[in-house]
Amino acid sequence: MNIRLAPPPHDKPAAAPGRILVVDDHQQARESVAFTLRQAGHTVVCLSSAVEGLKRLEREPVDVVITDLKMPGMTGLEFLAELKKRKSTAQVIVVTAYATVATAVEAMRVGAFDFLEKPFGADELEDLANRALQRARTPLGAAELAALEGITTPAMIGSSPQMQALRLRIARAAPTGETVLIHGESGTGKELVARTLHALGNRAEKALIGLNCPALSAHLMESELFGHERGAFTGADQRRLGRFESADGGTLLLDEVTELDLSLQAKLLRVLQERSFERVGSSETIRVDVRVLATTNRDLRAEVAAGRFREDLFYRLSVIPLAVPALRERVGDVPELIEFFLAEAATRLNRDPCRLSGDALDLLSAYRWPGNVRELHNVITRAVVLGASDLIAADDVRPWLLDAADRDEATFADPLPLGLSLQEMERRMIEATLERFAGHRAKTAQALGIGLRTLTTKLKEYGHTAKSPRAAEAA
């Protein structure tokens, strides 16, 4: 394992001795690791292969496994997968000379606690082993990290370096319980990232409560956050719990947090600092234990400089910042996302999946996607619902792309004007789908992948009413 031997540091508090298994096909490498760990007081067993390791673990469980990734026979990743299959509680540290982000992500997705890149020092090895031992002795070991393997959402799909790095950061941030600020353009999947953080964290069994910050006035937003007492204001005819109380023990997601009024920002800061607040109309202090996740599509540093966002709140929220890349920054992921959306639409519509022609795939891969993953999802859904056949060609999707630089205006037969807003595009898509299903709202909602109540609300916004007995029945 190419360890740089050095006397173990004596100024760090030593972890309680643990049982550690070292697996490496190179004798000198595994013995040098064992020497360092034994000097720290741990009980260490050395083996030359993963197969031997599995047999040993059947007889004698350990706290930590340290394994090389590149081994003949069963590789380190295969060893990890087998340990997970056998529900081993050991924390696994992988050692590799090929510590790319992709390798690290794959190892952690399979269930590794962390990784070491060759060559490494004795103090680095001892520190990581101590942290793995601490994790092994607390509830919920590597399960939250391994759970990434089962997460399949548009926000998590993609093999690009940007997405691999994001998944690695999510896996590391999720179990900590720290406040996370998720920033990125609209449509990149920030809310899905937040839901993944919650699902992989220690509060996954508790509620994830969301609040869309731009949706309400400052007065109503205070009541939504902190609740109110009966008679606190006109219309407050009974006590109401706020989102912080509802999320006690769980997670609160503040979506587009930059839209909060400055006065509310000050009150939010106090809750984050003191974990306490008062309901509107009450002097009783309520204490809560809530993990806060926040999203924004703005540059918060610029908002702070402009005086629209409190600097102290910015630092309090961005304990762990996570940047969600725009789709144009990871265009190599477009084919994977398309495959996911095609399969999703087929399942939702109970039909065979559609296929994308080569020219259509080339067109969509070259497009810059100003609306990001959300726009791609809409385009694929529209193509599946409105397509005349199971093969989607470039001409079927070209009229719906908004960037004039990526299309040939001479080929347009569709009346959609250049520069159409996403809101208007959504409206036309909903209306076209409704027409295709002869006004049947339930079928329309199912085809679009939205709730019937959401569809009904949008149609009311558009001024639609049931125009026939059949449409009225469907509503």
BELVEN-V426348 format. One record per backbone hydrogen bond with DSSP energy under -1.0 kcal/mol. NH is the residue of the N-H (numbers start at 1). CO is the residue of the C=O. If there is no record, write none. Layout:
BEGIN
nh = [NH	NH]
co = [CO	CO]
END
This chain:
BEGIN
nh = [4	20	21	22	23	24	30	31	32	33	34	35	36	37	38	39	41	42	43	45	47	53	54	55	56	57	58	60	63	64	65	66	67	68	69	71	76	79	80	81	82	83	84	85	86	87	88	91	93	94	95	96	100	104	105	106	107	108	109	110	111	112	113	114	116	118	122	125	126	127	128	129	130	131	132	133	134	135	136	137	138	146	147	148	149	150	151	156	164	165	166	167	168	169	170	171	172	173	174	176	180	181	182	183	184	188	193	194	195	196	197	198	199	200	204	206	209	211	213	215	221	222	223	224	225	226	227	228	229	231	232	236	237	240	243	244	246	247	248	249	250	251	252	253	254	255	257	259	260	265	266	267	268	269	270	271	272	273	274	275	277	280	282	286	288	291	293	294	295	296	300	303	304	305	306	307	308	309	314	315	316	317	318	320	322	324	329	330	333	334	337	338	339	340	341	342	343	344	345	346	347	348	349	351	355	357	361	362	363	364	365	366	372	374	375	376	377	378	379	380	381	382	383	384	385	386	387	392	398	400	401	406	407	411	412	420	425	426	427	428	429	430	431	432	433	434	435	436	437	438	439	440	444	445	446	447	448	449	450	455	456	457	458	459	460	461	462	463	464	472	473	474	475]
co = [120	43	64	45	66	47	26	27	28	29	30	31	32	33	34	35	38	37	18	20	22	49	50	51	52	53	54	56	19	19	91	21	93	23	95	69	69	75	76	77	78	79	80	81	82	84	83	63	65	114	67	116	98	100	101	102	103	104	105	106	107	107	92	92	94	96	4	121	122	123	124	125	126	127	128	129	130	131	132	133	135	142	143	145	146	147	148	153	160	161	162	163	164	165	166	167	168	169	170	173	292	320	294	322	296	185	189	190	191	192	193	194	195	196	201	203	251	253	255	212	217	218	219	220	221	222	223	240	280	236	229	233	235	228	224	225	242	243	245	289	247	207	291	209	293	211	295	256	257	261	262	263	264	265	266	267	268	269	270	271	286	227	279	277	275	250	252	180	254	182	298	299	300	301	302	304	303	303	310	311	312	313	314	179	181	183	326	327	330	331	333	334	335	336	337	338	339	340	341	342	343	344	345	346	390	392	357	358	359	360	361	362	369	187	371	372	373	374	375	376	377	378	379	380	381	382	383	355	394	397	398	403	404	408	409	417	421	422	423	424	425	426	427	428	429	430	431	432	433	435	434	437	440	441	442	443	444	445	445	451	452	453	454	455	456	457	458	460	459	468	469	470	471]
END
